[in-house]
Amino acid sequence: MKELSFPTSADHEELILSSSVPAPLALPVALGPAASQLLQRMFRDPRLLEPLERGDLIAQLRNAVELAPHVPEVRVLFGMALCVDLQPQEALEQMREAVRQAPDCFIARLKFGELLMRLRICDQAAEHTDEAARLASNAVQSDMARRQAATIRTMRREGVERGVIGSLRSKLTPRRGKSRQQDTLPVMAATK
């Protein structure tokens, strides 16, 4: 089975650097240098953040969302930090709200699609990723959306989707209750 590849932290940094959103608009003043450093570390390798650092980053991003609720990029960063802290339900809510606020925001669509992909909700992930591809404004964004779409197609083809594995298992495994007739039938062994 082919190993699935997800976007790397280098992809995230490249996307942020190439973003068409001006920095002052994307990050409100409430997000200080300490939070920016934690975000950079999270993008490089989220596993390196200590639980207290993740909690601090989440608190600062929650505050930033309260101060600038109309900036979808801040909600996306907040959702990403929640994902790193293994809080997918709240992350889904933040990403969904970012997409609702700005349906034409590339990063909101892409990251919401990525979260849905990681949660194995592939149909919705594909929709948001396709929309992100249409919204891409440069080659880096287009490439990230293309690679994410390819990963989603691979997941669908291999049956790595919420609900698919259970339905396949039920078709492939015998039922528990055997009929009396099956118990009395002779077993035929295949020989080569």
C-alpha positions in Angstrom: 0.0 0.0 0.0 1.4 3.4 -1.0 2.1 5.7 1.9 0.0 8.9 2.0 1.9 12.1 2.2 0.6 15.2 3.9 1.8 18.8 3.3 5.0 19.4 5.2 5.8 22.3 7.5 8.0 23.8 4.8 4.9 24.0 2.6 3.1 25.9 5.3 5.9 28.4 5.7 6.2 28.9 2.0 2.5 29.5 1.8 2.6 32.1 4.5 5.5 33.8 2.9 3.8 33.8 -0.5 0.4 34.9 0.8 -1.2 37.8 -0.9 -2.7 39.0 2.4 -0.7 41.9 3.9 0.8 40.9 7.3 -0.9 43.7 9.3 -4.3 42.5 8.1 -3.6 38.9 8.7 -2.1 39.1 12.2 -3.7 41.6 14.6 -1.6 43.6 17.1 -2.7 41.4 19.9 -0.5 38.6 18.5 2.9 39.4 20.0 6.4 38.2 19.2 6.1 35.2 21.6 3.0 33.9 19.8 4.7 34.5 16.4 7.7 32.4 17.5 5.4 29.7 18.7 3.6 29.7 15.4 6.9 29.4 13.5 7.9 26.5 15.7 4.5 24.9 15.2 4.9 25.2 11.4 8.4 23.7 11.5 7.4 20.7 13.7 4.2 20.7 15.8 5.5 17.8 17.9 8.2 20.0 19.5 5.7 22.3 21.2 5.3 21.4 24.9 1.8 21.1 26.2 2.1 24.5 28.1 3.4 26.2 24.9 0.4 24.8 23.0 -1.9 26.0 25.6 -0.3 29.5 25.7 -0.4 29.7 21.9 -4.1 28.7 21.8 -4.9 31.3 24.5 -3.2 34.0 22.5 -4.9 33.0 19.3 -8.3 32.8 21.0 -7.7 36.4 22.3 -6.6 37.4 18.8 -9.8 36.0 17.3 -11.9 37.9 19.9 -10.0 41.1 19.1 -10.3 40.6 15.3 -13.3 38.3 14.7 -13.6 39.4 11.1 -10.1 38.3 10.0 -10.4 34.7 8.6 -6.7 34.1 8.6 -6.5 34.5 12.4 -9.3 31.9 12.7 -7.4 29.6 10.4 -4.2 29.9 12.6 -6.4 29.3 15.7 -7.9 26.2 14.1 -4.5 24.9 13.1 -3.2 25.3 16.7 -6.3 23.5 18.0 -5.5 20.6 15.6 -2.0 20.4 17.0 -3.5 20.3 20.5 -5.8 17.4 19.3 -9.0 19.4 19.6 -10.6 18.6 16.2 -14.2 19.6 17.0 -13.3 23.2 18.0 -10.9 23.3 15.1 -13.6 22.4 12.7 -15.9 25.1 14.1 -13.2 27.7 13.7 -12.3 26.6 10.1 -16.0 26.5 9.1 -16.5 30.0 10.5 -13.5 31.3 8.6 -14.9 29.8 5.3 -18.3 31.2 6.1 -16.8 34.7 6.7 -14.6 34.7 3.6 -15.7 32.1 1.0 -13.1 33.4 -1.3 -10.2 33.1 1.1 -7.7 30.6 -0.3 -6.0 29.6 3.0 -9.3 29.1 4.8 -10.6 26.8 2.1 -7.3 24.9 1.8 -6.8 24.4 5.6 -10.5 23.4 6.1 -10.1 20.9 3.3 -6.9 19.6 5.0 -8.6 19.2 8.3 -11.5 17.4 6.7 -9.0 15.2 4.9 -7.2 14.3 8.1 -10.6 13.4 9.7 -11.3 11.2 6.7 -14.3 13.2 5.5 -13.1 13.0 1.9 -16.1 14.3 -0.1 -16.2 17.6 1.8 -12.4 17.8 1.8 -12.3 17.4 -2.0 -14.9 20.2 -2.4 -13.0 22.7 -0.3 -9.7 21.7 -1.8 -11.1 22.1 -5.4 -12.4 25.6 -4.4 -9.0 26.5 -3.0 -7.4 25.4 -6.2 -9.7 27.8 -8.1 -8.8 30.6 -5.7 -5.1 30.1 -5.9 -3.3 33.3 -6.9 0.2 32.0 -7.4 2.2 28.9 -8.3 2.9 27.9 -4.6 -0.8 28.0 -3.7 -1.8 26.1 -6.8 0.8 23.4 -6.1 -0.3 23.0 -2.5 -4.0 22.6 -3.6 -3.0 20.2 -6.3 -1.0 18.0 -4.0 -3.7 18.0 -1.4 -6.3 17.0 -4.0 -4.0 14.2 -5.2 -3.8 12.9 -1.6 -7.6 13.0 -1.2 -8.0 11.1 -4.5 -5.5 8.4 -3.3 -7.4 8.1 0.0 -10.7 7.7 -1.8 -9.2 5.1 -4.2 -7.7 3.1 -1.3 -10.9 3.3 0.8 -9.4 5.4 3.5 -12.6 7.3 4.2 -14.9 7.6 7.1 -17.5 4.9 6.9 -15.9 3.0 4.0 -13.8 0.6 6.0 -16.7 -0.5 8.1 -18.9 -1.2 5.0 -16.0 -3.1 3.3 -15.5 -5.2 6.4 -19.1 -6.1 6.6 -19.0 -7.3 3.0 -15.9 -9.3 3.4 -16.4 -11.0 6.8 -18.9 -13.9 7.2 -22.0 -13.3 9.3 -22.0 -14.5 12.8 -25.2 -16.5 12.7 -24.7 -19.5 10.3 -27.6 -21.4 9.0 -28.1 -25.0 9.8 -27.6 -25.9 6.1 -24.1 -24.3 6.0 -23.0 -26.5 9.0 -23.8 -29.7 7.1 -22.2 -28.9 3.8 -18.9 -30.6 3.0 -15.8 -28.4 2.8 -13.9 -28.6 -0.4 -10.1 -28.0 -0.2 -8.4 -26.6 -3.3 -5.2 -28.4 -4.2 -2.5 -27.2 -6.6 
